[in-house]
Amino acid sequence: MKVELIKAESPEIIMNLFQYYIYDMSEYTGFSPNPNGTYTVDESVVHLNDYWTKADHYPFYIKVDDQIAGFSLIRKYPNSKEYYDMGQFFILRKYKGRGVGRKAFECAIGNFPGKWITRVLPHNRGAYKFWNKVIREFSESTPVLKNEYYGDKEMIFFYYDSEGKSDREDYHE
């Protein structure tokens, strides 16, 4: 199985996938579909367009054997630009539990060396378990966990470091 991060040159595919991400997160956030039955992106909260308009934002498709499997949206953390932030990370259910997220995360931090933040909603036990495992496996430091607010939501923040790898074959600009 070949897992790759591919730079997303335009927002269409990620915008389409984002409603599935919002649906998955609705279990923890309470989001409801709009009157036509779809989940829409609240741009005033998510700021997805920033990933194609700001220099310190990096949108990627996650592909498995050339098929779209999800996305990874990386940026400099708005409240502290010294950190990279795993802004949004999503794997389609078809690929969960197969090592796709693990490999995509390894590729992401391998290509963006430095200090990192990853945020998790406290009740999202599956995400917490995943991030706790992969961060401990691939980061260069023992992560520091703190409960902090991001906007109006309390979240668990993982703070950690990555030395990066310069010879990645699974990352494409």
N, C-alpha and C positions, 0 to 999 in steps of 0.2 A: 504494500500500500504506500503510495507516494503522497505525502502531505506537503503542501506549499502555501506560503503567503505570497499573494500577488497584489501589487499596488493597484488600488481601485482608482482608475482615471476619471470616472464619472460616478455619480451617486445612485443611478437607477437600480442596480441590483441590490445594493445594500438597503436602499429605501424599501424595496419590495420585501426583503428578508426581515426588515425591522419590525413589521407587524407581527411576525411569528415570535420574535424576541419579546415584544411587549406582551403578547399572549402568554408565553411561558412565564414571564415575570409577574403577570396579573395574580398569580397564586399568592405572591408576597406583597404586592403593591396595592391590590384592590382595583386596578384599572379595569374598566368595562369597555366593551366595544361601542363604537359610535352607532347612531340609529340605522346605518346601512349594514351593520354586522361586521365591520372590519375594525382593526385597531389602527389608529392613526398616530403619527409622531407629533408630539407637542413641541414644536421647534423652540418655543420660549423656554423649555426645560432642557431638552436634549442637545440642541445646537448642532445637529447633524451637518448642516451646510458648512460649518466651520472647518470640517475635515477636507473640504475642497477649496477653501478660500484663505485659510491661515497657514503660514509657513511652519508652525510648530505642531501641526496635526497630521496624522499619518493613517489613512484608511486602507485596509487590506481585505481582500477576499481570502477565505481559507478554501483551498481546493484539495480534493482527494481524487487522485487518478484523473485529473482534469475536470472533475465535476465540482460545482459549487457545494460547499459543505458548511459555510458559515462566514463570519467576519470577525475581524479584530480591529478595533479603533483605538489607536494609540495617540497620545498627545502629551504636551507638557502640562503638568497640573496647574490649573489657573491660579490657585492660591499660593503656589510655591514652585516657580519655574525650574528649580533645581531638580525636580522629580519628573520622570516619565510617569504617565498614568494610563493604566489599562482602562480607558474610558468606557468601552463596551466590548463584550466578547461573547460570541454566540456560535454554538454548534447545533446544526439540525439534528433532531432526535435520531434519525437514521444512522448517524455517525457517533452518537454518544456511547461511551463505554468501550470504544475501539482504539483509544490512544490518540485520536485526532486532536483533541484539545491540548493534550500534553505536548505533542509534537509542535503544534502551532504556537503554544506559549514558549517552548524552548527556542523556536526560531525567532519569535518577537524579541525576547530579552537578549538573545544572542546577537541581534543586529542593532540594538539600541543600548549600548553599555552605559551604565551610570546608576543613579539612585531611582528607585521605582516605588510607586504606590499602586495597590490594587484594593478596591473597595467591594464589600459584600454586605448585603442586607442580613441582619442578624438571624432571621427565621429561615433563611435559605440554606438549609443544612447541606444539601447536595453541593451547592457552589462553595460553601465554606470548606467542606471536606476536600473538594477538588483543588481549590487554591492553596489550602494549607499544605497539601501533599506536593504539588508541583513547585510551589515557591521554595519549599524546604529542599526539594531535590535539585533544582537548577540555579538557585541564587547563590551568590558568593558570600552571603552573610546569613546568620540566623535572623529570620524575620521578627520584627517588633510589631505586636498587635496592639491597636488602640481603638476604643470606641469613640467616634467623633461624628459630628454632623456634616453632611454634604447637602447643602440647601436645607430643607426642612426634615430630612430623613436621617435618623441615626444609623450609622453603618459601622462595620468592623473594617478598619484600615490595616492592611499589611504594608509595612515599610521594609524594603530589602534592596540589595545591590546586585548588579550584573556586570561582570567584566567584559562580556560580549565575545563574539567569535567573528573573525574577519573573513573566513573562507566558507561561508554558508552557501550551499547549493540549492537550498529549498526556499530561497527568498528572491523575489524578482521585482526590480524597479520598473 
